[in-house]
Amino acid sequence: MKRFEYDILFCKVKKQKDYEEMRHALNERGAEGWEVISAEAGDYGYTAFLKREVADRPAEAVT
């Protein structure tokens, strides 16, 4: 069964250059395996909701 973990990333956007910082932050998270599943615009920026699959732990040997 697949398992996931979730994270929330808030990016303050006031100026055009802030979009580049947001892009950089999202690309960093993407390189770590995170995927944006939803994003919302607010008064002060954007909130992105992310998820990534968690690898199953190997079963412990029964003794």
PyMOL commands that set and color helices and strands:
alter all, ss='L'
color gray80, all
select helices_A, chain A and resi 17-31
alter helices_A, ss='H'
color red, helices_A
select strands_A, chain A and resi 3-12+35-41+45-54
alter strands_A, ss='S'
color yellow, strands_A
deselect
rebuild
show_as cartoon
